[in-house]
Amino acid sequence: MRLSLACTAMLLSSARAFAPLAPRAASSRLLATFTTPLPAAFSTPLAPGAKVPDVTFKTRVRTAAPSAGANPFDWKDTSTADWFEGKRVVLFSLPGAFTPTCSSTHLPGYEGGYAAMKALGVDDVYCLSVNDAFVMRQWGLAQGLPEDEAVGSFGFQNVKLLPDGACQFTRGMGMSCVWDSERGFGERSWRYSMVVDDGRIEKVFIEGGAIVQNSDPDPFEVTDAGTMMDYLKSK
């Protein structure tokens, strides 16, 4: 049986609807996605006195002893309240796990100063990055951080590595920065450190004093462990 001209035209039209985009059109769509400016609130830092963002952290909690296998962890949603409520904590945030300054100086400085900060009235120290829980754990292991192998732990004995993979906490803090033309990171956290007392920002240090999108330099002058120690000693 021969198809009528009308049926043939209808079939051709349907096929075109499911055809892949031409390379030029697809590239334009992707470019538009990554060059859309961030909302101003994402890069307007919260000030002392403000409450830290109320978000859910997608974390991995230990479910068994290391002898149970290479990855004895399972997913556990934790909240801002779980990490900050009723505590005075130091948090420092950085552009990325495994990156040079973060690995050579930033995290090692706080790990080395952990006991001294605790002695100065801090309940805990957190390192936050826009990376997922798997990456953060492997970075901690590569850094030689001592693991907390107790069932129910989130990974390490001293500095706790807090994954902000979806950038929700970072955006809420107003610390979001996009490095696409520079470094190819995409959306990450600007480098900052702060003291949080019962969920409210007590003190915050921001590199360069402002968030710079696609910044060529990655300044590291005021968020180091030494500056934080000086502040804690002054209180």
N, C-alpha and C positions, 0 to 999 in steps of 0.2 A: 504494500500500500504506500502510495506517495504522500508525503506531508504537504499540506497546503502552504502557500507563501506566508500566511499569517502565523501558522504554527512554527515555521522555521525561524521567523523573525523573533518570536517570543523566546525560543530556546537560546538563540544567540544572545539576546538581551540578558537572560538569566545567567549564562556562563560568564558574561563580562562582569556581573556583580560580584562574582566570587574569584575573579582573577587577581593576582598579587599586584600591589602598587608598582608603578614604574620606579626604577631606582631613584630618579631625580625627585619624584613626589615623596617617596619614603624618607629620603635624606632631609627634605625640607620639614617634614613633620617632626622628626627627631631633633633637628636643630631648634625648632620652635619650643619644644619641651624643655631643653636644657638652658635656653637663654631667657626664659621668663623670669623677671625680677622677683625676688622673695618679698613677701609682705613686710612692711617696715617693722612691724612688731617683732618679727623673728630676729631682727638685728638691733633691737633697742634694749640694752641690758637693764635688768631689774636693779633697783637701788637697795642699799641696806634698809632693813625694816620690812621689806616685802617678803611674802611667803614664797618658798620655792614651788615650782610647778607640781601639780597633782597629776601624776602619770602612772602608768603600769610599766614596770621593767620586765622584759622577757628574760628570765635568768635560768641557769642550770644548777640544780641542787644535787649533792652527792646522795646516792641511794644505797651504796654498799661500799665495803672496803676495797682498796685498790686491787686486791687479789681476785676480785670478781670479774675483772676484765679491763680492757683499755679505756672504756668510757662508761663507768658506773654512775651515770647522771641521768636526770630526767628534767623535763621542763617544769618550772614553777613561776607563776606570775607573782611578782611582789610589787608593793605600792610605795609611793613616796613616804607614807606614814611608817612603813616597815623600816625604812632606812634612816629617817630623820626625826621622827616623833620622840620626844622625851630625851633627846641626846644633843650633845654639843660636838659637832663633827667638822673636820676639815675635808673639803672636796677640791681637787684640782682637775681641770679638764684640758684636754690636748687634742690636736688634730687627728692623730691616728696611731694605733698600735703598730709596732715594728718600724716606725719612722725614726730618722736619725736623732734629733734632739730629744724626742720623747723617750727613746730607748737608752741614750747615752747619759742623760743628765736628769730629765724631769722626774721620771718614775724612780730611778735609783736614789735621787736625793730625798724623796719622801719616804721611801722604804728604809733608808739609812737613818732618817730622823724620826721614825715611827715611835719608838720608845720615849724619846725626849718630848714629843708632842703630847703623848699620853700623860706624861708626868706634869705637863703644864695645863691639865684640865680638859683634854680632848678625849672623848669616848672612842672615836674611831677616825680612820682616814680612808677616803674613797678616791679612786682614780676613775674618771668618767671619759669615755670616748664614743664617738658615733661608729661603733663596730659591734658586731653580734657577739653573743656569749661564747661561741666556739673560738672565734679569733682572740677574744680577750684572754681566755684560758691558755691558749697556746702561747700567747705573748708573755703571760706571767711565767709559764714554764721555761720559756727561752731566756727570760730575765733571771731565772734562778730563784724566784720567790718561793719561800717555804709553803708547801701545801698544807691545808687543813684537811686531814683525811677522815674526820669524824662524819658519820652519817648525818645528813641534814645541813652540812656546810655548803657555802657558796664558792669555795675554791682555795683561798689563801689565808695564812695566819695573820699577817700584818696588814699592809695596804690591801683593801678590797677593790677588785676591778669591776666597775659597774658598767654594763653594756647598755648603750642608748642607741641601739641599731636603727630604730625608726626616727631618730632625731627629735623625739617628742619633748624630752626634758630640755635639750639644747635650744629648741625653738622657744619653749616657754620661758627660758632664762633670758631670751633675747641675745643669744650668743651664736646664732647660726651664721656660717660663712660658706660661700660656694667657691671652691677652687676647681674650675673646669679648664679655662685657658691656662691657668697656672697649676702644675702638678697633676692635673687630671683626677683629683680626689672626688669631685662632686661636692655634695653638701656635707659639711663637717662642723666641728665646734671650733670657735676661736679659742685661743689659749687664755685661760683665766684660773684663778683660785679663790676660794672663799671659806669663811667660817660660818656655819649654820647652827643656830641655837634653837632647838625645839621647832624646827621647820621654818624659821625666819632667818634671813640673811643678816648676819652681824657685821661682817666686813667682806669686801670683795676687791680683788686686784685684777685688773684687765690689762693685758699687754697693749701698749701703744695708746691706751685710753679710749679707743674706739674700734668698732668692727670694720674691717676693710675687705670688701668683696674682691676676690681674685688678687689678694695681696701678693706681691712678689716676695718681700721679706716675711719671715715667720718669727717675729720678735720674741725673745725670751729674757726678760730683764727683771720683772717684778712678781712673777708667779712661781719662783723657785722656792725650795724648802727653806733656805736661809731667810728670805724675806718673811715667810710665814712664821718661822721661829721667832724672829724679832718682834713681830706683832703679838704673838702669844705671850712673850715675856713681858710686854708692856702692859698687859691687862691685869 
